[in-house]
Amino acid sequence: MDSQRVARVGEVLRYELSELVRLRVKDPRLGFVTITHVEVSADLRHAKVHVSSLGTPEEASRSIEVLSGAAGFLRSELFKRVRLRFIPELSFKIDRSIEHSVRISQVLRELKDESERRES
C-alpha cells in the first residue's frame, strides 16, 4: 500500500483518538495522556498507538491498561468517525521520547555548565 496513505491514515487516527480520549473516555484511572503518534501497518489492520503520560511510570502503565481496556470502545467510535473499510486493531505503547529529550537537554546543560566552570 502507498506509504503516504498509511501515514495519512495514521495522522487521522491520531487526531480522532486524541479527541475520543479527551472527550469520551471517562475512566478516573486514566491520567493526563497525549496520543503522540500512530504507526499503522501497511495493510491497515493494526495500529500501534504511542502515548505520552505525565506522572510516574506506574501511572503511565495504569493509563496504558485503561486505554487497552477501552480499545473495543475506541474502535467502535472510530468506525463512526473515519471512513475506512477496516478499523485497525489498536495496541497502546508508552512513548518515552519526551522524557528522553528532557534527559538529553539536562545532560547538555550540565556539560555546558561544567565547560563554563573550567574556563573561569
Backbone bond lengths (Angstrom), bond angles and torsions (degrees), N, CA, C in turn:
res aa  C-N    CA-C-N  psi(-1)  N-CA   C-N-CA  omega(-1)  CA-C   N-CA-C  phi
1 M - - - 1.443 - - 1.528 108.74 -
2 D 1.299 116.52 152.96 1.455 123.82 -179.36 1.527 110.51 -60.25
3 S 1.329 116.51 125.69 1.466 120.14 -176.76 1.524 111.71 -65.73
4 Q 1.322 117.67 -29.71 1.466 119.65 176.63 1.527 110.62 -66.00
5 R 1.308 116.76 -39.07 1.465 119.91 178.75 1.527 110.28 -65.97
6 V 1.316 116.62 -42.75 1.464 121.11 178.38 1.531 109.57 -59.99
7 A 1.324 117.09 -43.13 1.471 121.33 179.05 1.525 110.74 -64.56
8 R 1.332 117.85 -41.36 1.477 121.02 178.93 1.520 110.65 -65.00
9 V 1.326 116.84 -42.05 1.467 120.41 177.71 1.528 109.70 -61.42
10 G 1.339 116.88 -41.61 1.459 120.71 177.28 1.519 112.20 -59.58
11 E 1.326 116.78 -42.31 1.462 120.22 179.67 1.531 111.75 -68.03
12 V 1.320 116.56 -39.95 1.469 119.70 177.45 1.527 109.85 -63.21
13 L 1.327 116.24 -44.72 1.463 119.68 179.08 1.529 110.82 -63.37
14 R 1.344 117.82 -40.26 1.466 120.75 178.40 1.526 110.81 -59.92
15 Y 1.334 116.40 -45.80 1.461 120.42 179.83 1.526 111.13 -63.52
16 E 1.314 116.86 -49.80 1.461 120.60 -176.53 1.530 111.44 -65.86
17 L 1.328 117.29 -41.25 1.466 119.82 177.57 1.526 111.23 -63.87
18 S 1.327 116.37 -39.15 1.468 119.58 177.21 1.520 110.68 -59.14
19 E 1.310 116.05 -45.30 1.465 120.07 179.03 1.528 111.67 -64.63
20 L 1.326 116.35 -43.20 1.464 119.92 -179.67 1.528 111.60 -63.85
21 V 1.331 116.48 -43.83 1.469 119.84 179.79 1.528 109.77 -63.96
22 R 1.317 115.98 -40.52 1.467 120.17 -178.20 1.530 112.58 -69.29
23 L 1.321 116.35 -39.55 1.463 119.66 -171.16 1.529 115.32 -104.41
24 R 1.324 118.46 -28.65 1.460 119.36 -169.60 1.521 115.37 -113.42
25 V 1.331 118.08 -25.25 1.468 120.00 -179.86 1.524 107.21 -84.91
26 K 1.314 116.62 114.48 1.465 121.66 -172.59 1.522 113.29 -112.29
27 D 1.309 117.82 22.86 1.464 121.20 -179.13 1.532 109.52 -74.88
28 P 1.337 118.19 123.97 1.469 120.32 -178.23 1.525 113.68 -66.86
29 R 1.324 118.07 -17.06 1.465 121.04 178.27 1.523 112.54 -76.86
30 L 1.328 116.14 -14.41 1.460 121.06 -179.01 1.523 109.08 -76.99
31 G 1.328 115.50 119.95 1.455 120.63 178.55 1.524 110.49 -79.21
32 F 1.330 114.70 -169.16 1.454 120.21 177.17 1.524 107.86 -77.64
33 V 1.334 116.60 108.56 1.457 121.40 -176.64 1.525 110.51 -121.82
34 T 1.323 114.12 154.57 1.461 121.86 175.96 1.524 107.65 -131.68
35 I 1.314 115.57 131.57 1.468 120.55 174.47 1.535 105.59 -81.45
36 T 1.330 117.02 112.07 1.458 120.25 -174.39 1.520 113.12 -93.44
37 H 1.323 116.91 -31.68 1.459 119.69 -175.11 1.524 109.00 -163.19
38 V 1.318 116.03 147.87 1.466 120.77 174.75 1.525 107.69 -127.84
39 E 1.324 115.63 119.40 1.467 122.36 175.71 1.515 108.03 -95.43
40 V 1.311 116.89 120.32 1.461 121.64 -179.04 1.524 108.51 -108.59
41 S 1.329 116.25 136.60 1.460 120.19 177.85 1.524 109.61 -67.78
42 A 1.318 115.91 160.12 1.465 121.48 -176.86 1.530 112.30 -59.88
43 D 1.336 116.99 -31.34 1.469 119.69 -179.90 1.536 112.29 -89.34
44 L 1.318 117.42 3.04 1.480 124.66 177.93 1.532 113.07 63.04
45 R 1.325 116.86 22.93 1.470 120.44 -178.90 1.527 113.15 -95.65
46 H 1.332 117.16 -20.98 1.464 121.04 -176.78 1.524 109.12 -134.36
47 A 1.323 115.40 144.75 1.463 120.61 177.71 1.520 109.24 -138.05
48 K 1.328 115.64 129.24 1.462 121.73 172.74 1.520 106.58 -96.13
49 V 1.320 115.14 119.17 1.453 120.99 -178.30 1.523 107.83 -100.88
50 H 1.336 116.03 116.34 1.458 121.57 -179.45 1.525 108.52 -90.73
51 V 1.330 115.05 125.95 1.461 121.63 -173.02 1.519 109.40 -122.24
52 S 1.323 115.59 129.70 1.457 121.57 173.66 1.526 107.02 -101.68
53 S 1.329 115.73 138.62 1.459 119.87 -176.26 1.517 110.12 -133.79
54 L 1.326 115.71 134.61 1.450 119.97 172.92 1.519 108.18 -82.61
55 G 1.309 116.10 144.26 1.458 119.37 178.66 1.509 111.40 118.00
56 T 1.315 114.05 -168.76 1.459 121.09 -177.05 1.526 110.79 -75.05
57 P 1.329 117.33 163.01 1.470 119.86 175.85 1.533 112.28 -58.74
58 E 1.336 117.14 -33.47 1.469 119.89 178.36 1.527 110.39 -66.05
59 E 1.331 117.49 -40.22 1.461 120.95 178.26 1.531 110.56 -66.45
60 A 1.320 116.69 -38.41 1.464 120.53 178.02 1.529 110.08 -63.99
61 S 1.339 117.04 -43.49 1.474 120.40 178.03 1.519 111.09 -62.56
62 R 1.325 116.66 -40.88 1.463 120.61 178.45 1.530 110.42 -63.40
63 S 1.336 116.78 -40.04 1.467 120.41 178.60 1.525 110.93 -63.77
64 I 1.335 116.65 -39.86 1.468 120.39 177.72 1.528 110.11 -63.53
65 E 1.331 117.02 -40.95 1.471 120.97 177.47 1.524 110.70 -61.32
66 V 1.335 116.62 -43.72 1.463 120.84 179.55 1.521 110.21 -62.11
67 L 1.329 116.71 -46.57 1.466 120.24 -179.84 1.525 111.34 -64.82
68 S 1.319 117.13 -39.39 1.468 120.34 177.17 1.518 110.95 -62.77
69 G 1.328 115.87 -39.19 1.464 120.05 177.31 1.519 112.72 -67.59
70 A 1.319 116.28 -27.60 1.469 120.88 -179.19 1.526 112.03 -93.51
71 A 1.325 118.15 6.70 1.470 121.63 -175.36 1.530 111.99 -57.86
72 G 1.311 117.63 -41.79 1.468 120.61 179.34 1.520 111.42 -62.91
73 F 1.325 116.65 -45.16 1.466 121.35 177.00 1.530 110.00 -61.07
74 L 1.329 116.79 -45.34 1.462 120.51 -178.55 1.527 111.08 -63.63
75 R 1.323 117.52 -40.17 1.465 120.41 177.96 1.526 111.33 -63.84
76 S 1.338 116.34 -41.65 1.469 118.43 179.71 1.523 110.88 -66.16
77 E 1.321 117.56 -36.83 1.465 120.52 176.87 1.528 111.01 -69.31
78 L 1.333 117.01 -38.12 1.458 119.96 176.71 1.526 111.08 -62.83
79 F 1.323 116.38 -36.76 1.462 120.95 178.82 1.531 110.61 -59.00
80 K 1.326 116.58 -35.73 1.467 121.41 179.56 1.527 112.17 -74.52
81 R 1.346 116.82 -26.56 1.459 120.91 -172.22 1.527 114.23 -101.33
82 V 1.330 117.52 -28.17 1.462 121.39 -171.88 1.527 109.33 -116.74
83 R 1.315 115.38 134.25 1.464 119.53 -179.61 1.522 110.03 -91.12
84 L 1.315 115.27 87.70 1.459 122.57 174.67 1.517 107.86 -131.46
85 R 1.315 116.12 150.83 1.459 119.58 177.15 1.528 110.54 -64.02
86 F 1.327 115.52 -42.67 1.460 121.39 179.01 1.521 108.87 -127.34
87 I 1.307 115.96 136.01 1.464 120.04 171.55 1.528 105.90 -90.26
88 P 1.327 117.86 127.94 1.460 119.80 -175.55 1.526 113.45 -65.21
89 E 1.329 115.03 153.22 1.462 120.99 169.88 1.515 106.86 -66.54
90 L 1.313 116.69 134.99 1.461 120.89 -176.43 1.517 110.78 -102.72
91 S 1.325 116.26 131.93 1.461 120.98 170.07 1.528 106.45 -127.24
92 F 1.314 115.63 137.15 1.455 121.81 -173.84 1.521 110.34 -106.24
93 K 1.324 115.76 134.31 1.464 123.02 -179.59 1.525 109.01 -129.81
94 I 1.325 116.05 144.75 1.461 120.29 176.52 1.525 108.08 -75.46
95 D 1.327 115.86 130.30 1.461 122.31 177.74 1.527 108.05 -98.10
96 R 1.294 116.43 113.27 1.461 121.47 -178.10 1.525 112.17 -100.15
97 S 1.316 118.62 13.05 1.459 120.79 -176.25 1.523 112.16 -65.18
98 I 1.321 118.36 -35.51 1.462 120.50 179.06 1.525 109.65 -66.88
99 E 1.334 117.15 -45.44 1.463 120.66 177.18 1.527 110.43 -59.87
100 H 1.315 116.16 -40.51 1.459 121.48 179.89 1.536 110.00 -63.67
101 S 1.321 117.36 -43.78 1.462 121.66 178.91 1.522 111.25 -62.60
102 V 1.317 117.06 -42.10 1.459 120.94 178.41 1.523 110.12 -62.34
103 R 1.320 117.10 -42.91 1.466 121.13 -180.00 1.533 110.84 -64.21
104 I 1.320 117.92 -41.49 1.463 121.04 177.73 1.522 110.21 -62.46
105 S 1.327 117.01 -44.12 1.468 120.57 178.08 1.517 111.30 -60.90
106 Q 1.317 116.40 -41.10 1.461 121.26 179.30 1.538 110.41 -62.84
107 V 1.307 117.72 -45.94 1.465 121.39 179.97 1.526 110.32 -63.24
108 L 1.336 117.08 -43.42 1.462 120.09 178.90 1.528 111.23 -62.82
109 R 1.322 116.80 -40.29 1.468 121.06 177.99 1.519 110.23 -62.75
110 E 1.337 117.21 -43.70 1.465 121.13 178.76 1.523 111.06 -63.23
111 L 1.331 117.96 -40.97 1.456 121.05 177.72 1.522 111.47 -63.84
112 K 1.313 116.57 -40.61 1.466 121.02 178.84 1.527 109.91 -64.22
113 D 1.323 117.65 -45.73 1.464 121.68 178.98 1.518 110.48 -60.64
114 E 1.329 117.37 -43.44 1.459 121.42 -179.90 1.533 110.30 -64.29
115 S 1.324 116.67 -41.42 1.454 121.17 178.43 1.527 111.23 -63.32
116 E 1.327 117.82 -40.94 1.468 121.93 178.05 1.525 110.77 -65.93
117 R 1.310 118.10 -37.41 1.474 121.74 178.80 1.528 109.71 -65.50
118 R 1.313 117.74 -38.97 1.464 121.25 179.80 1.520 111.45 -66.19
119 E 1.339 115.82 -37.08 1.462 120.28 -179.25 1.530 112.27 -71.73
120 S 1.320 117.00 -25.30 1.462 121.06 -177.63 1.500 113.29 -74.70
